[in-house]
Amino acid sequence: MTGVPASAADGSSRAAASQPAAVQAPQAPQAAQAELIATEPVGGSAVADVEESAVEEIAGAHEANRPPRGAKIAAAAVNQASVWNIANFLTMLRLVLVPGFVALMLADGGYDPAWRSFAWAAFAIAMITDLFDGHLARTYNLVTDFGKIADPIADKAIMGAALICLSSLGDLPWWVTIVILGRELGITLLRFLVIRYGVIPASRGGKLKTLTQGIAVGMYVLALTGWLATLRFWVMGAAVVLTVATGLDYVRQAIVLRRQGIAERRAAAEETRA
């Protein structure tokens, strides 16, 4: 009977003992798998198959995480929306409506109910397009540099034209026009001043303010009498309160944003020095 040398038996025992670790290697992290593959001696077809499987698994994971060719180019092409889109068309329509609204508002001395009704229709269309153009731009990825600049200009132009016309006709006190327009222009300037630190997001109070202002100004544009004339006074009062309150809240957010930005810059400067 031919005996097996003790050294060979010991070697076989060690190889057998090491095989379970190799089999469990694919369940370990990628770093452990790579280390195991680098240090494991080549001693059998089973071990070689496990090593090859581990390598293929790692390569497959990397390949799965890799974006397809041309994906970044395609994404960039999608993000580059054309200036000639429905959102910008609505914004330009609102800008065109401003001189038309003023002409209708001041026609026949500015006190003819029929002309005031036509002016109200133009104002209402402008307010409705203001609600839809931003939603369409965000939903269908139609945001453009032109829209970012023209949209706020169109909003303030139609509202400012309505307020100035109403005050010039004596229907609305000048201090109301000054408060509303002063707040709008001041907040716009404040946004530009703190844009280096971040963007002040639009709040629910700001949206409610815009809606209330639109309703109040629209009611003043119409030649209302009786209890409707009294109602529009209270709606305008609510619009003025919301205008002042949201304006103060924007100032608070701007101060906080500026402080955070300064603190982050100081921390980054200290880390750079260290």
Secondary structure, DSSP 8 states (H G I E B T S, - for coil): -----HHHHHHHHHHHHHHHHHHHGGGS-HHHHHHHHHHS----HHHHHHHHHHHHHHHHHHHHHS--TTHHHHHHHHHS--SSSHHHHHHHHHHHHHHHHHHHHHGGGGT-HHHHHHHHHHHHHHHHHHHHHHHHHHHTT---HHHHHHHHHHHHHHHHHHHHHHHHTTSS-HHHHHHHHHHHHHHHHHHHHSTTT------HHHHHHHHHHHHHHHHHHS---THHHHHHHHHHHHHHHHHHHHHHHHHHHHHHHHHHHHHHHHHHHHHHH-
